[in-house]
Amino acid sequence: MRIVYLHQYFVTPSMAGGTRSFEMARRLVAAGHEVHVVTTDQSADARHRGWRESVESGIHVHWIGVPYGNEMSNAARINAFMRFALAAARRAASLRSDVIFATSTPLTIALPALFASMLGRTPFVFEVRDMWPDVPIALGVLRNPIAVWLAKQLEMTAYRRAKHVVALAPGMRQDIIDKGIDPQKVSVIPNGCDLDVFGVATDSSPRSEFRWLGGRRLVLYAGTLGKVNGVDYLVRIAAAAARIDPEIRFVVIGRGRERDKVRALAEEMNVLDRSFFMLESLPKTELARWLQAADMIVALFTGPRAVWKDAVQNKFFDALAAGRPIANNFDGWQSQVAVASGVGLMLDPDDVDSASRTLVDALNDSGWLDGARVRARALAEGRFNRDRLATELERVLVAAAT
């Protein structure tokens, strides 16, 4: 088949960010399909706002310069969503295809998918990574009654016009069905584990590069420092843990609009560059070194339940691929999987002292850590194996195109 794959935030392993689309697309190429990804060059400056093309691991990628970052204002982000939607609609419509595959967020990715689908009379499949507009409404980002109505109309139009809908978690699937969509039309294909990136031993370890780390226990957070992530929680955990075991090291890798706030709090609580360290975003290939060096990966969320109940964070699956346990501070789907499978902890989101004791006890329990590592790797190789999940996605796309 010839597949047009729409994703505003597509990145390769040499870039920072989630690589689900890259990994799925390259496996579709390996299966014999021609894949054209339409996406943004998020780092483009004012001089490079037009289209450019490249081939990444056999994937034909169409990039348009639309700057984007978590640190941008809500208005600037919405502007970026609409600019890409308009440009991508024209680009996707110009590419002959057997099926169009559009993956959210944002929800506006449905606009170019619907346009190209109707113009070319091509079936399209819609993938839901987050329940938009439910999440921005719950966060208070989307408040205008007209905007809310329009967003809900777009959501339902996408569900109804799509040949098939892919959800990343069971709870998302149920939410979509509860909106009146035929259950037979909705499948669950969760995020997956990239064993060839995070499961392969790296040549060097950051433990040998940073004297403050060495052989000490390492707790790692790698991801966005946005409002809903609540990384200030980890600063408070680090401060409490330092009173129990001052040798434990906490490392945050990432960027976002809350980065300066987190850093200021760490300085105020006297843990910055003592037991709590902050690094800039890293490409996947470099991040793998840190995950393999970690003793515990941390996944964080704050805010209303709609934000985190069906969380499918990259850091969760990357931790499994690296064979590392994961601590979550929210009672969402991935947290429940972690606890039920014996690969993670549930930290109290409100009681920092209790959460820090839970974390320190786990870090000092070598038997539990060793067992969790084995169980994490087993999940990565089985239930969340990317090759198997890509085959499921291929099956959905082929069925939609025939």
Backbone hydrogen bonds, N-H to C=O, Kabsch-Sander energy under -0.5 kcal/mol:
donor,donor_aa,acceptor,acceptor_aa,energy
3,I,1,M,-0.6
3,I,34,E,-3.3
4,V,99,V,-2.0
5,Y,3,I,-0.6
5,Y,36,H,-3.3
6,L,4,V,-0.6
6,L,101,F,-3.1
7,H,5,Y,-0.6
7,H,38,V,-2.0
10,F,7,H,-1.1
15,M,12,T,-2.3
23,E,19,T,-2.8
24,M,20,R,-2.7
25,A,21,S,-2.8
26,R,22,F,-2.6
27,R,23,E,-1.2
28,L,24,M,-1.9
29,V,25,A,-2.2
30,A,26,R,-2.1
31,A,27,R,-1.4
32,G,29,V,-2.0
33,H,28,L,-2.2
34,E,1,M,-2.9
35,V,33,H,-0.6
36,H,3,I,-3.1
37,V,35,V,-0.6
37,V,60,H,-2.8
38,V,5,Y,-2.6
39,T,37,V,-0.6
39,T,62,H,-2.8
40,T,8,Q,-1.0
41,D,64,I,-2.6
42,Q,40,T,-0.9
44,A,41,D,-1.5
48,H,45,D,-1.7
52,R,63,W,-2.3
54,S,61,V,-2.0
56,E,54,S,-0.5
56,E,59,I,-2.5
57,S,55,V,-0.6
59,I,56,E,-2.0
60,H,35,V,-2.4
61,V,54,S,-3.2
61,V,59,I,-0.8
62,H,37,V,-3.5
62,H,60,H,-0.5
63,W,52,R,-2.9
63,W,61,V,-0.7
64,I,39,T,-1.2
65,G,50,G,-1.1
66,V,41,D,-0.8
66,V,64,I,-0.9
68,Y,42,Q,-1.3
72,M,69,G,-1.9
77,R,73,S,-2.2
78,I,74,N,-2.4
79,N,75,A,-2.1
80,A,76,A,-1.9
81,F,77,R,-2.3
82,M,78,I,-2.3
83,R,79,N,-2.5
84,F,80,A,-2.2
85,A,81,F,-2.3
86,L,82,M,-2.3
87,A,83,R,-2.1
88,A,84,F,-3.5
89,A,85,A,-1.7
90,R,86,L,-1.4
91,R,87,A,-2.1
92,A,88,A,-3.2
93,A,89,A,-1.9
94,S,90,R,-1.1
94,S,91,R,-0.6
95,L,91,R,-0.6
95,L,92,A,-1.0
96,R,94,S,-0.6
98,D,2,R,-3.2
99,V,2,R,-1.3
100,I,123,P,-2.3
101,F,4,V,-3.2
102,A,100,I,-0.5
102,A,125,V,-2.6
103,T,6,L,-2.6
104,S,127,E,-2.4
109,I,106,P,-1.6
110,A,107,L,-2.3
111,L,108,T,-1.4
113,A,109,I,-1.3
114,L,110,A,-2.9
115,F,111,L,-2.4
116,A,112,P,-2.6
117,S,113,A,-2.2
118,M,114,L,-2.4
119,L,115,F,-2.6
120,G,116,A,-2.3
121,R,117,S,-0.7
122,T,117,S,-1.9
125,V,100,I,-3.0
126,F,164,H,-2.3
127,E,102,A,-3.2
127,E,125,V,-0.5
128,V,166,V,-3.5
129,R,127,E,-0.6
132,W,130,D,-1.8
135,V,131,M,-2.4
137,I,133,P,-2.1
138,A,134,D,-2.4
139,L,135,V,-2.1
140,G,136,P,-0.5
140,G,137,I,-1.0
141,V,136,P,-1.8
142,L,136,P,-1.7
143,R,141,V,-0.7
148,V,144,N,-2.9
149,W,145,P,-2.3
150,L,146,I,-2.7
151,A,147,A,-2.5
152,K,148,V,-2.3
153,Q,149,W,-2.1
154,L,150,L,-2.4
155,E,151,A,-2.4
156,M,152,K,-2.3
157,T,153,Q,-2.3
158,A,154,L,-2.4
159,Y,155,E,-2.2
160,R,156,M,-2.6
161,R,157,T,-2.7
162,A,158,A,-1.7
163,K,124,F,-2.9
164,H,124,F,-0.8
165,V,185,K,-2.8
166,V,126,F,-2.7
167,A,165,V,-0.5
167,A,187,S,-3.3
168,L,128,V,-1.3
173,R,169,A,-1.9
174,Q,170,P,-2.2
175,D,171,G,-2.2
176,I,172,M,-2.3
177,I,173,R,-2.4
178,D,174,Q,-2.6
179,K,175,D,-0.6
179,K,176,I,-0.8
180,G,177,I,-2.2
181,I,176,I,-1.2
185,K,182,D,-2.1
186,V,183,P,-1.4
187,S,165,V,-2.5
189,I,167,A,-2.4
189,I,187,S,-0.6
193,C,384,F,-2.7
195,L,193,C,-1.2
197,V,194,D,-1.3
198,F,194,D,-2.7
199,G,194,D,-0.6
199,G,195,L,-1.1
208,S,205,S,-1.5
209,E,206,P,-0.9
210,F,206,P,-1.8
211,R,209,E,-0.6
213,L,210,F,-1.7
214,G,207,R,-0.6
214,G,210,F,-1.7
216,R,213,L,-2.4
219,V,249,R,-3.0
220,L,218,L,-0.5
220,L,296,M,-2.8
221,Y,251,V,-2.9
223,G,253,I,-2.3
225,L,255,R,-2.1
226,G,224,T,-0.6
229,N,226,G,-0.7
230,G,226,G,-1.0
230,G,227,K,-0.5
233,Y,230,G,-1.7
234,L,231,V,-0.8
235,V,231,V,-1.1
236,R,232,D,-1.8
237,I,233,Y,-2.0
238,A,234,L,-2.6
239,A,235,V,-2.2
240,A,236,R,-2.2
241,A,237,I,-3.0
242,A,238,A,-2.0
243,R,239,A,-0.7
243,R,240,A,-0.8
244,I,240,A,-0.6
244,I,241,A,-1.0
245,D,241,A,-3.5
248,I,245,D,-1.6
249,R,217,R,-2.8
250,F,275,S,-3.3
251,V,219,V,-2.6
252,V,277,F,-2.7
253,I,221,Y,-2.9
254,G,279,L,-1.9
258,E,225,L,-2.8
259,R,256,G,-1.7
262,V,258,E,-2.5
263,R,259,R,-2.5
264,A,260,D,-2.5
265,L,261,K,-2.2
266,A,262,V,-2.3
267,E,263,R,-2.1
268,E,264,A,-2.5
269,M,265,L,-2.4
270,N,267,E,-1.2
271,V,266,A,-2.5
272,L,266,A,-1.6
273,D,276,F,-3.1
274,R,271,V,-2.2
275,S,271,V,-1.7
276,F,271,V,-2.5
277,F,250,F,-2.8
279,L,252,V,-3.1
284,K,13,P,-0.7
284,K,15,M,-1.2
285,T,13,P,-1.4
286,E,283,P,-0.8
287,L,283,P,-2.8
288,A,284,K,-1.9
289,R,286,E,-0.9
290,W,286,E,-0.8
290,W,287,L,-0.5
291,L,287,L,-2.2
292,Q,288,A,-2.2
293,A,289,R,-1.0
294,A,290,W,-1.2
295,D,218,L,-2.7
296,M,218,L,-1.7
297,I,325,P,-2.4
298,V,220,L,-2.8
299,A,327,A,-2.9
302,T,228,V,-2.5
307,V,304,P,-1.9
308,W,304,P,-0.7
308,W,305,R,-0.5
309,K,305,R,-2.4
311,A,308,W,-1.7
316,F,313,Q,-0.8
317,F,313,Q,-1.3
318,D,314,N,-2.8
319,A,315,K,-1.9
320,L,316,F,-1.7
321,A,317,F,-2.2
322,A,318,D,-2.0
323,G,320,L,-1.3
324,R,319,A,-2.8
326,I,343,V,-1.9
327,A,297,I,-3.1
328,N,345,L,-2.4
329,N,299,A,-1.2
332,G,330,F,-1.4
333,W,309,K,-1.7
334,Q,311,A,-0.7
336,Q,332,G,-2.3
337,V,333,W,-2.2
338,A,334,Q,-2.3
339,V,335,S,-2.3
340,A,336,Q,-2.6
341,S,337,V,-2.0
342,G,339,V,-1.1
343,V,338,A,-2.8
344,G,338,A,-1.1
345,L,326,I,-1.7
347,L,328,N,-3.6
347,L,345,L,-0.6
352,V,350,D,-0.9
355,A,351,D,-2.4
356,S,352,V,-2.7
357,R,353,D,-1.9
358,T,354,S,-2.2
359,L,355,A,-2.3
360,V,356,S,-2.8
361,D,357,R,-2.6
362,A,358,T,-1.8
363,L,359,L,-2.3
364,N,360,V,-1.6
365,D,362,A,-1.3
366,S,364,N,-0.9
369,L,365,D,-2.4
370,D,366,S,-2.5
371,G,367,G,-2.1
372,A,368,W,-2.8
373,R,369,L,-2.1
374,V,370,D,-1.6
375,R,371,G,-2.4
376,A,372,A,-2.5
377,R,373,R,-2.1
378,A,374,V,-1.8
379,L,375,R,-1.9
380,A,376,A,-2.1
381,E,377,R,-2.1
382,G,378,A,-1.3
384,F,379,L,-2.6
385,N,382,G,-1.7
386,R,193,C,-1.2
389,L,385,N,-2.0
390,A,386,R,-2.5
391,T,387,D,-1.7
392,E,388,R,-1.6
393,L,389,L,-2.1
394,E,390,A,-2.6
395,R,391,T,-2.0
396,V,392,E,-1.8
397,L,393,L,-2.5
398,V,394,E,-2.7
399,A,395,R,-2.1
400,A,396,V,-2.1
401,A,397,L,-1.7
402,T,398,V,-0.8
402,T,399,A,-0.6
